[in-house]
Amino acid sequence: MAYAMVAEKAGGSSVFKKQSIELPKPKKGEVLIRQTAIGINYIDVYHRTGLYPPPGGEFPAILGSEGAGVVQGVGAGVTGLRPGDKVAYTAPGGAYATHRVIDADKLVKIPSGVKDEVAAAAMLKGLTAHYLIHDSYKVKPGDTVLFHAAAGGVGLIAGQWLKAKGVTAIGTAGSKEKCALARKNGYAKCIDYTKQDFVDEVRKITKGAGVQAVYDSVGKATYPGSLKCLAKFGTFVCFGQSSGPIEDFKLGDLSAYGSLYATRPTLFAFISERKELERRSKALFKAIKDGEVKIQVNQTFELDKVKAAHDALEKRQTTGQTVLVVS
């Protein structure tokens, strides 16, 4: 049976309802895929609660922004894809379903040797890690950076990639166990923010010099501490707000803490052009196949158990990647 898990309204995880769907037919430029794996991300929680508008702008809504599957049909004008091809994507909304129609130019082929679950978990988070360290602040060998939520999905990917680039990465995480996981994934140091003041610890680790960049997806709870960790001319990269939105940002803070830079990037701006999606995806899959980055799918849930997946994510009971599987 083809079905979707639909968020009927803004609210808690109980808003998800299983609804049967008719198998959609692809139109010109579109592809029908049977999904096998769907990535879970914290932005899905933002959409579900209404913090961010849901995909399409209103409820009921089908959430989820990355997935993998098998091509079942192609619409007119589609070239380079045919039934049976294994593909992956990241696109706002529509992923929490067994089947979906999607624009062909949003899809990339999954290289041989890469599992569907890995591809589904890698697209949004892996491409996010890519633009963060290659564009938002382009790291160079010898840099020292701070990455909050180091044991999370993006954090574990970034830690490995940073180490491969010769960067000293300091992470923060919420337990001894999560810090140990972060250190196994490229972080030279990890600060347990439940027991230590991360600003003091960063200053100790860097001997007062500070870091060249802070990558911050936490938001309210870590700002302005993140600014205090930066070296002169450092860059504050805010790419999420899991603790709530930053409400007291002032341009004057950037001068007070050392002529800093600040940016609020989003992934879809970086992959809006097809050539950029292809280039970045190619780099990501190469890093995976070369062993520079290992995508760790540490939690899997059946698609119709999405409520439990959201609960685990919000309670910070997850590490690495969380994937919904379609059996």
Secondary structure by P-SEA (a helix, b strand, c coil): cccccccccccccccbbbbbbccccccccbbbbbccbbbbcaaaaaaaacccccccccccccccccbbbbbcccccccccccccccccccccccccccccccccccbbbbcccccaaaaaacaaaaaaaaaaaaccccccccbbbbbcccccaaaaaaaaaaaaaccbbbbbbccaaaaaaaaacccccccccccccaaaaaaaaacccccccccccccccaaaaaaaaccccbbbbbccccccccccccaaaaaaacbbbbbbcccccccccaaaaaaaaaaaaaaaaaccccccccccccccaaaaaaaaaaacccccbbbbbcc
